[in-house]
Amino acid sequence: MSVTDTAAPAPAPAPVTEPPAHRDGNVLRWLGAYTASMIGDSVYYMALAWAAARTGDGTQTGIVLAVGSIPRAVLMLGGGVLADRIGPRRVVIGSDAVRCLVVLALAGALLVSSPALWMLIAVALVFGVVDALFLPAVGALPPRVTAPGQLARVQGMRGLSIRAANVVGAPLGGLAVALGGPGLAFAAAGILFAVSLPLLMSLRLRPAPAQEGATASRTAWGDLADGLRHIRRHPLLGPLMIVVAVSELGFVGPLNLGLILLAEERHWGASGMGWIIAAFGLGAGASALLLAVRGRVPRAGLVMCLTVLSGAIAIGALAHLPSVALAAAAAVCVGLFAGLGGSLCGALIQTVTEPAYLGRVTSVSTLFTHALAPLSYPVTGAAVALWGTGPVFAASATLCAAGALTGLAFTRLRRAELPG
């Protein structure tokens, strides 16, 4: 027998192990940049609201705060097209750079003059345009900075970042306003945007593989139409977008304007509403921490639909509980279930979307969550004035439940799994 016949087979190459997201420096740099940017957003909105209130009356203040939502809604899908054309990191870096320069320029202007209404409206419009570019791009970045098996954990870490920004941003903005007026608060926001830039520039992006299904178009409209076709034809993306659109319309009214009107109707006061909002944040933070630590949830599609359905039931119960303590307990459940369902939905969307379409798909889901859903505020307010909070919360819960049940009706979505 020859030497070749008796030689032992060559050992198989060792499998490449991916570091967990919470130990991956690349992911942590992305998370640091995202957190700094989100806190900067909170500080900016606090400064803008305060400057608008000092400059004009209530109506003018409302115009300043609402005017940015118009370009955000109109241009959101275009932001997704841009992210896919030139890459999400370039769009995020450009967006934060523009926001940094604009708010620092406004802070400098306020050092030598009082804030003018036209100046605040112009800044709000610029921020609306930039948000339309930033939100789809930042949502499309996680699949480019980590492995598919870590996307659920990254969604949990992102949720913790959002909660931290909500807790830190508003008090920081209020402190800056108290110490140096809106100008100092705008300067603080600009510095936070500047902090994100070197972190974003240091990211190492995974190469996006060429996609056979992606068609090249010479026009932005063609790219957008191609992205919408991708969603419509995909066996999971279409159902996921239905769940996002319907459930968000049910959640956003009660959890924002509805809670204020409920506290007034029950005479719980601002402190009672504060406890309920804090309880919701506690539940949402717990769901984000669960995903960040666990990293993966088995049968993610089924769990997502069931948690959204559970959150809908908690919303319906919220308006019928007689005390602040019980309402706060229900709000914990809403935050826990809605937060977990939303994070799983985001992870599934990023997992099943072809990389060439990530920006456009993210822009569609972000359009529902950040642009169209807030349009339900006037409807919620008018409905509460006509019928009271109980029927309105019940109707909203029914709408949320309809989104979850629609998701359960799709077999592929019920059986969807996140990569291990």
C-alpha positions as CSV (number, residue, x, y, z in Angstrom):
1,M,0.0,0.0,0.0
2,S,1.4,3.4,-0.9
3,V,2.1,6.3,1.4
4,T,-0.8,8.1,-0.2
5,D,-3.2,5.4,0.6
6,T,-2.3,5.3,4.3
7,A,-2.1,9.1,4.9
8,A,-4.7,10.5,7.2
9,P,-7.2,12.8,5.6
10,A,-6.5,16.5,6.0
11,P,-8.4,18.1,8.9
12,A,-11.4,20.1,8.0
13,P,-11.0,23.9,8.4
14,A,-12.2,25.2,11.7
15,P,-15.6,27.0,11.4
16,V,-15.4,30.7,11.6
17,T,-17.1,32.0,14.7
18,E,-18.7,35.3,14.7
19,P,-18.3,37.4,17.9
20,P,-21.6,38.2,19.7
21,A,-22.8,41.7,18.9
22,H,-22.2,43.0,22.4
23,R,-18.5,42.1,22.1
24,D,-18.1,43.2,18.5
25,G,-16.2,46.5,18.4
26,N,-17.7,47.3,15.0
27,V,-21.2,46.9,16.3
28,L,-20.4,48.9,19.4
29,R,-19.0,51.8,17.3
30,W,-22.3,51.8,15.3
31,L,-24.3,51.7,18.5
32,G,-22.3,54.6,20.0
33,A,-22.8,56.7,16.9
34,Y,-26.5,55.9,16.9
35,T,-26.9,56.6,20.6
36,A,-25.1,60.0,20.3
37,S,-27.3,60.9,17.3
38,M,-30.5,59.9,19.1
39,I,-29.6,61.9,22.2
40,G,-28.7,64.8,19.9
41,D,-32.2,64.5,18.3
42,S,-33.9,64.7,21.8
43,V,-31.8,67.7,22.8
44,Y,-32.6,69.4,19.5
45,Y,-36.4,68.9,19.7
46,M,-36.3,70.2,23.3
47,A,-34.4,73.3,22.2
48,L,-36.7,73.9,19.2
49,A,-39.9,73.6,21.3
50,W,-38.5,76.0,23.9
51,A,-37.3,78.5,21.3
52,A,-40.6,78.3,19.4
53,A,-42.6,78.9,22.6
54,R,-40.6,82.0,23.4
55,T,-40.9,83.3,19.9
56,G,-44.6,82.9,19.0
57,D,-47.9,81.9,20.3
58,G,-49.3,78.4,20.7
59,T,-50.4,78.1,17.1
60,Q,-47.0,79.2,15.8
61,T,-45.2,76.9,18.1
62,G,-47.3,74.0,16.8
63,I,-46.4,75.0,13.2
64,V,-42.7,75.0,14.0
65,L,-42.9,71.5,15.6
66,A,-45.1,70.0,12.9
67,V,-43.5,71.5,9.8
68,G,-40.6,69.0,9.7
69,S,-43.0,66.1,9.3
70,I,-44.0,67.2,5.8
71,P,-40.6,66.6,4.1
72,R,-40.0,63.6,6.3
73,A,-43.2,61.9,4.9
74,V,-42.8,63.0,1.3
75,L,-39.1,62.1,0.9
76,M,-38.8,59.0,3.1
77,L,-39.0,56.5,0.2
78,G,-36.5,58.6,-1.7
79,G,-34.1,58.3,1.2
80,G,-34.3,54.5,0.9
81,V,-33.4,54.8,-2.8
82,L,-30.4,57.0,-2.0
83,A,-29.2,54.6,0.7
84,D,-29.2,51.7,-1.8
85,R,-27.6,53.7,-4.6
86,I,-24.6,55.2,-2.7
87,G,-24.5,53.1,0.5
88,P,-26.2,53.6,3.9
89,R,-23.0,54.7,5.7
90,R,-22.4,57.6,3.4
91,V,-26.0,58.8,3.8
92,V,-25.9,58.5,7.6
93,I,-22.5,60.4,7.8
94,G,-23.8,63.1,5.4
95,S,-27.0,63.4,7.4
96,D,-25.3,63.8,10.7
97,A,-22.8,66.2,9.3
98,V,-25.6,68.4,7.9
99,R,-27.5,68.3,11.2
100,C,-24.3,69.2,13.1
101,L,-23.6,72.2,10.9
102,V,-27.2,73.5,10.9
103,V,-27.7,73.4,14.6
104,L,-24.3,74.9,15.4
105,A,-25.0,77.7,12.9
106,L,-28.3,78.3,14.6
107,A,-26.6,78.3,18.0
108,G,-24.1,80.8,16.8
109,A,-26.9,83.0,15.3
110,L,-28.7,83.0,18.7
111,L,-25.6,84.4,20.4
112,V,-26.1,87.7,18.5
113,S,-29.9,87.8,18.0
114,S,-33.2,86.5,19.3
115,P,-34.7,83.5,17.6
116,A,-37.0,84.4,14.7
117,L,-39.9,82.3,13.6
118,W,-38.7,82.0,10.0
119,M,-35.3,80.8,11.2
120,L,-36.8,78.0,13.4
121,I,-39.2,76.9,10.5
122,A,-36.2,76.8,8.1
123,V,-34.2,74.6,10.5
124,A,-37.2,72.3,11.1
125,L,-37.7,71.9,7.4
126,V,-34.0,71.0,6.9
127,F,-34.2,68.5,9.7
128,G,-37.3,67.0,8.1
129,V,-35.4,66.5,4.9
130,V,-32.4,65.1,6.6
131,D,-34.5,62.7,8.7
132,A,-36.1,61.3,5.5
133,L,-32.5,60.4,4.4
134,F,-31.1,59.4,7.8
135,L,-33.9,57.0,9.1
136,P,-33.9,54.5,6.2
137,A,-30.1,54.5,6.0
138,V,-29.5,54.0,9.7
139,G,-32.0,51.2,9.7
140,A,-30.2,49.5,6.8
141,L,-26.8,49.6,8.4
142,P,-27.0,46.6,10.9
143,P,-26.9,43.9,8.3
144,R,-23.7,45.5,7.0
145,V,-21.9,45.6,10.4
146,T,-22.8,42.2,11.9
147,A,-23.6,38.7,11.0
148,P,-27.2,37.6,10.2
149,G,-27.4,35.6,13.4
150,Q,-26.7,38.7,15.5
151,L,-29.5,40.9,14.0
152,A,-32.0,40.2,16.8
153,R,-29.4,41.0,19.4
154,V,-28.6,44.2,17.6
155,Q,-32.3,45.1,17.5
156,G,-32.4,44.7,21.2
157,M,-29.3,46.9,21.7
158,R,-30.8,49.5,19.4
159,G,-34.0,49.4,21.5
160,L,-31.9,50.0,24.7
161,S,-30.2,52.9,22.9
162,I,-33.5,54.5,22.1
163,R,-34.7,54.1,25.7
164,A,-31.4,55.7,26.9
165,A,-31.8,58.6,24.5
166,N,-35.3,59.2,25.8
167,V,-34.2,59.2,29.4
168,V,-31.1,61.3,28.9
169,G,-31.9,63.6,26.0
170,A,-34.9,65.5,27.4
171,P,-33.3,66.3,30.8
172,L,-30.0,67.2,29.1
173,G,-31.8,69.6,26.8
174,G,-33.8,71.1,29.6
175,L,-30.6,71.6,31.7
176,A,-28.9,73.3,28.7
177,V,-31.9,75.6,28.2
178,A,-31.9,76.4,31.9
179,L,-28.2,77.2,31.9
180,G,-27.8,79.1,28.6
181,G,-31.1,79.3,26.8
182,P,-31.9,77.5,23.5
183,G,-28.6,78.5,22.0
184,L,-26.6,76.4,24.4
185,A,-29.1,73.5,23.9
186,F,-28.6,73.7,20.1
187,A,-24.8,73.8,20.6
188,A,-25.1,70.6,22.8
189,A,-27.1,68.9,20.1
190,G,-24.5,69.8,17.4
191,I,-21.7,68.4,19.5
192,L,-23.5,65.2,19.9
193,F,-24.0,64.9,16.2
194,A,-20.3,65.6,15.7
195,V,-19.4,62.8,18.2
196,S,-21.2,60.3,15.9
197,L,-19.2,61.2,12.8
198,P,-15.7,59.6,13.6
199,L,-17.5,56.5,15.0
200,L,-19.4,56.1,11.7
201,M,-16.3,56.7,9.6
202,S,-14.4,53.9,11.5
203,L,-17.1,51.3,10.7
204,R,-16.0,48.2,8.7
205,L,-18.9,47.3,6.4
206,R,-19.4,43.8,5.2
207,P,-19.4,43.6,1.4
208,A,-22.9,43.6,-0.1
209,P,-23.2,40.5,-2.4
210,A,-24.4,41.0,-5.9
211,Q,-28.1,40.2,-6.2
212,E,-29.6,38.4,-9.2
213,G,-33.0,39.8,-8.5
214,A,-32.0,43.5,-8.4
215,T,-32.5,45.4,-11.6
216,A,-30.4,48.4,-12.4
217,S,-32.4,51.5,-13.2
218,R,-31.2,54.9,-14.5
219,T,-33.8,56.8,-12.6
220,A,-34.7,57.1,-8.9
221,W,-38.4,56.3,-9.8
222,G,-37.3,53.1,-11.4
223,D,-35.3,52.1,-8.4
224,L,-38.2,52.9,-6.1
225,A,-40.7,50.9,-8.3
226,D,-38.2,48.0,-8.3
227,G,-38.0,48.1,-4.5
228,L,-41.8,48.1,-4.1
229,R,-42.1,45.1,-6.5
230,H,-39.5,43.3,-4.4
231,I,-41.7,43.8,-1.3
232,R,-44.9,42.8,-3.1
233,R,-43.4,39.6,-4.6
234,H,-41.5,38.5,-1.5
235,P,-43.3,35.8,0.5
236,L,-42.4,37.4,3.9
237,L,-41.8,41.1,3.3
238,G,-45.4,41.8,2.1
239,P,-47.0,40.2,5.2
240,L,-44.5,41.9,7.5
241,M,-45.3,45.3,6.0
242,I,-49.0,44.7,6.6
243,V,-48.4,43.8,10.2
244,V,-46.2,47.0,10.6
245,A,-48.7,49.3,8.9
246,V,-51.9,48.1,10.7
247,S,-50.5,47.6,14.1
248,E,-48.6,50.9,14.2
249,L,-51.8,52.7,13.3
250,G,-53.4,51.1,16.3
251,F,-50.5,51.6,18.8
252,V,-49.4,55.1,18.1
253,G,-52.6,57.1,18.9
254,P,-53.3,55.6,22.4
255,L,-49.6,55.6,23.4
256,N,-49.1,59.3,22.6
257,L,-52.1,61.5,22.5
258,G,-54.4,58.9,24.0
259,L,-52.5,58.7,27.3
260,I,-52.8,62.5,27.8
261,L,-56.5,62.5,27.2
262,L,-57.0,59.4,29.5
263,A,-55.1,61.0,32.4
264,E,-57.3,64.1,32.0
265,E,-60.5,62.1,31.9
266,R,-59.6,60.1,35.0
267,H,-58.1,63.1,36.8
268,W,-54.8,61.3,37.3
269,G,-52.9,64.5,36.6
270,A,-49.4,64.9,35.1
271,S,-47.8,62.7,37.7
272,G,-50.2,59.8,37.0
273,M,-49.5,60.1,33.3
274,G,-45.8,60.3,34.1
275,W,-45.9,57.0,36.0
276,I,-47.8,55.3,33.1
277,I,-45.3,56.5,30.5
278,A,-42.4,55.4,32.8
279,A,-44.0,52.0,33.1
280,F,-44.3,51.7,29.3
281,G,-40.6,52.6,29.0
282,L,-39.7,50.0,31.6
283,G,-41.5,47.3,29.7
284,A,-40.0,48.4,26.4
285,G,-36.6,48.5,27.9
286,A,-37.0,45.0,29.4
287,S,-38.0,43.6,26.0
288,A,-34.9,45.2,24.4
289,L,-32.7,43.8,27.2
290,L,-34.1,40.4,26.7
291,L,-33.2,40.4,23.0
292,A,-29.8,41.9,23.6
293,V,-28.9,39.2,26.1
294,R,-30.6,36.2,24.5
295,G,-29.7,37.1,20.9
296,R,-32.3,34.9,19.3
297,V,-35.9,33.9,19.8
298,P,-37.1,30.5,18.4
299,R,-40.1,30.7,16.0
300,A,-39.6,34.4,15.7
301,G,-42.5,34.9,13.2
302,L,-45.1,33.3,15.5
303,V,-43.7,35.0,18.6
304,M,-43.8,38.3,16.9
305,C,-47.5,38.0,15.9
306,L,-48.5,36.7,19.4
307,T,-46.7,39.5,21.2
308,V,-48.3,42.1,19.1
309,L,-51.7,40.5,19.8
310,S,-50.9,40.5,23.5
311,G,-49.9,44.1,23.4
312,A,-53.2,44.9,21.7
313,I,-55.1,43.2,24.5
314,A,-53.2,45.3,27.1
315,I,-54.0,48.5,25.2
316,G,-57.7,47.7,25.2
317,A,-57.5,47.1,29.0
318,L,-55.6,50.3,29.7
319,A,-58.6,52.6,29.4
320,H,-60.8,50.5,31.7
321,L,-58.5,50.2,34.7
322,P,-59.6,52.3,37.7
323,S,-56.3,53.3,39.2
324,V,-52.9,54.6,38.1
325,A,-51.2,51.5,39.6
326,L,-53.2,49.1,37.5
327,A,-52.9,51.3,34.4
328,A,-49.1,51.4,34.9
329,A,-49.1,47.6,35.2
330,A,-50.9,47.4,31.8
331,A,-48.5,49.9,30.3
332,V,-45.6,47.6,31.3
333,C,-47.3,44.8,29.4
334,V,-47.8,47.1,26.4
335,G,-44.2,48.2,26.4
336,L,-42.9,44.6,26.8
337,F,-45.1,43.0,24.2
338,A,-45.1,45.8,21.7
339,G,-41.3,46.3,22.1
340,L,-40.5,42.6,21.6
341,G,-42.9,42.3,18.6
342,G,-41.5,45.4,17.0
343,S,-37.9,44.3,17.5
344,L,-38.5,40.8,16.1
345,C,-40.3,42.4,13.1
346,G,-37.3,44.6,12.4
347,A,-34.9,41.7,12.7
348,L,-37.0,39.6,10.3
349,I,-37.2,42.4,7.8
350,Q,-33.4,42.8,7.8
351,T,-32.8,39.1,7.7
352,V,-35.0,38.2,4.7
353,T,-34.4,41.4,2.6
354,E,-31.9,41.1,-0.2
355,P,-29.0,43.4,0.6
356,A,-29.5,45.4,-2.6
357,Y,-32.9,46.4,-1.4
358,L,-32.2,47.1,2.3
359,G,-32.5,50.9,2.1
360,R,-35.8,50.8,0.1
361,V,-37.4,48.2,2.3
362,T,-36.4,50.0,5.4
363,S,-37.8,53.2,4.1
364,V,-41.2,51.6,3.6
365,S,-41.4,50.3,7.1
366,T,-40.0,53.6,8.5
367,L,-42.7,55.5,6.5
368,F,-45.4,53.6,8.4
369,T,-43.8,54.0,11.8
370,H,-42.4,57.6,11.7
371,A,-44.4,59.4,9.1
372,L,-47.9,58.0,8.4
373,A,-48.8,56.6,11.9
374,P,-48.6,60.1,13.6
375,L,-51.3,61.3,11.2
376,S,-53.7,59.3,13.4
377,Y,-53.3,61.9,16.2
378,P,-56.1,64.3,15.0
379,V,-58.4,61.3,14.4
380,T,-57.6,60.0,17.9
381,G,-58.3,63.4,19.5
382,A,-61.6,63.9,17.6
383,A,-62.8,60.4,18.4
384,V,-62.0,60.8,22.2
385,A,-64.0,64.1,22.1
386,L,-67.0,62.3,20.6
387,W,-67.0,58.9,22.4
388,G,-64.5,59.0,25.2
389,T,-61.3,57.1,25.8
390,G,-62.8,53.6,26.4
391,P,-64.3,53.1,22.9
392,V,-61.3,54.7,21.2
393,F,-58.8,52.5,23.0
394,A,-60.9,49.5,22.2
395,A,-61.0,50.4,18.5
396,S,-57.2,50.9,18.5
397,A,-56.7,47.6,20.2
398,T,-58.9,46.0,17.6
399,L,-56.8,47.5,14.8
400,C,-53.6,46.2,16.5
401,A,-55.1,42.8,16.9
402,A,-56.1,42.8,13.2
403,G,-52.5,43.4,12.2
404,A,-51.3,40.5,14.4
405,L,-54.1,38.1,13.2
406,T,-53.3,39.0,9.6
407,G,-49.7,38.0,10.2
408,L,-50.8,34.7,11.7
409,A,-52.9,34.0,8.6
410,F,-49.6,33.7,6.5
411,T,-48.1,30.3,7.0
412,R,-44.7,31.4,5.9
413,L,-44.6,34.2,8.4
414,R,-45.8,31.9,11.3
415,R,-42.9,29.6,10.5
416,A,-40.3,32.3,9.9
417,E,-37.1,31.8,11.9
418,L,-34.1,34.1,12.6
419,P,-30.7,32.6,11.7
420,G,-28.9,30.9,14.5
